[in-house]
Amino acid sequence: MIPSSFTYKRAGSAEEACDLAAEYGEDAKYLAGGHSLLPLMKLRLAAPEVIIDLGGLRDLSYVTDQGSHIAIGALTRHHDVEHSDLLAREVPLLAHAAGQVGDPQIRHRGTIGGSVAHSDPASDLPAVLLALDATLVARGTDGAREIPIGDFFQSLFETALEPGELLTEIRVPKPAGAGWSFQKFTQRAIDWAIVGVAVQGGRVTLVNMGGTPLRAAAVEAALAGGASPADAAAHAAEGTSAASDIRATREYREHLSRVLVSRALTEAASRA
Amino acid sequence: MDSDHRGTESEQPVKVDLTVNGQQITADVEDRLLLVHFLRDVADLTATNVGCDTTSCGACTVLLDGESVKSCTVLAAQASGHEVTTVEGLASDGIMHPVQRAFHEQHGLQCGFCTPGMVMAIVSLLKENPHPTEEQVRIGLEGNLCRCTGYHNIVRAALAAAEVSS
C-alpha cells in the first residue's frame, strides 16, 4: 500500500515547523515517528497534501527533572520513555506503559507527543497521561501555551491544538508515592487495547471506552468514599460510551472495564 | 549498483542521502516512497520482504541507526541522513553474523519469508539486551510473525546467538 501523493517538507526547528504549518494551513500535517499517521495514509484514511517531518528536531527529545515535575520533549520515543531511569524512579507508571506500546520496532519510532496529538482513544499513553494529570505545552506562531490534559482530548482524533500548533513538551507532576497500575487487554500481543486501565493514586482512567481517554469518575468517587477495589470497580463502565466493533461488543468492553479496573486497583494498592 | 546516484520517476522528487550497509546512496525519489521500496527497488536489496504492509508482521524489519524498525512504515525521506542495515549487510568477508549462523544451526526457518526480519529484530534485541531469558526473547519478538509458526527454533537461534556472543 502506498500513500496518496504529498509534498514532503523537513523542519529544522520548532519555529520552522510552525512557519511551514502556517504557510500550508489545513493541507499540512506534522509527522513525528509516523507510526499513527503513515498507516492511515497508506490506507488512504488520511491524505494530507503536505507532510512536515519533525524527525530532525532532536532538541525536542529529552526527559528532565524539573523539581516538582518531569519534562518530556514531545519527540521523545516510546523506547526512550520506557528506558528512562528518571521516569522509572519518579513516574514508573509512564515508563512501564510506554514499554507496552506496540512492539520494539514501533517503540523505536513512535513518540509520546505523536501519540498524544494523534488522540486515538485506543492508544495507551493518552489515558496514562490523563491519570498522571499531565500538562501539555503547545507552540504556535504566536508563542507557547500550557493546556491541562483534562481539556486536551475533545473527541475522536480531535484535540485542543489549534491549526498549526505544535505540541512541544509533556509535563508530568511527580506522584507523591501513591500506587500505580496499567492494565491492557489485547487479542494479540501488538494489538491496540480492547480496553485498558491506568491508575495513579486515586485517579483512574480508561483506554478505548469512548471517543477520548476517560476518567472513571464513579470509580474515583467510590474510592474517595472508602470503597474496596472490588466495590469501586463495579462502577467502571458508568458514564462511558464504548463502541462495538470487530474486536468486541460494547457490553464486553463494559465487562472488561470492571475486571481490569479491579485488577488495576488491587495492584496499585499493593504498590502504595 | 554501479552508480551511486539512482532515481525513480516523480514530478516533485525529494533528494535522499542514505548509508545502506555501509554504502552511501543518493537518489531523487518520490516524496511518498517507503523505505522498504527504496531498499528493494532503488538500492536493489531484495532480501527485505514486504509482508503485511500494515506495521504488524515485521517481515520488513531493518536497522535504522542500529535499531530495529519496520521499513514499511518509514518514508525513505525520513531515513535520509541515517544509516540503514539490511540482512545483506550483516555478514562480513563471507562470514555469517552470529545470528545468521545460529539460524542455520538451530534450523530457525521453514519457508524463510519472515527470516530476514526475524534476524534483524534479533540483532537489535541482542544489542539492547545481550543476555536475554527465553521469555525476554519471546516478548522481544512480539513484532515479528512467522506464518509457519516456527517460533521454537527461532527463539532457540536467538538464545544460541546470545550464548556465542557472550
Interface residues (C-beta under 8 A of the other chain):
Chain A: M1 I2 P3 S4 S5 F6 T7 Y8 R10 L31 G34 H35 L38 P39 K42 I51 D53 G55 H79 G102 D103 P104 Q105 I106 H108 R109 A189 I190
Chain B: Q12 V14 E30 D31 R32 L34 H37 D53 T54 T55 S56 G58 T61 L64 E67 S68 V69 K70 C72 T73 V74 L75 A77 Q78 A121 S124 L125 I139 G140 E142 G143 N144
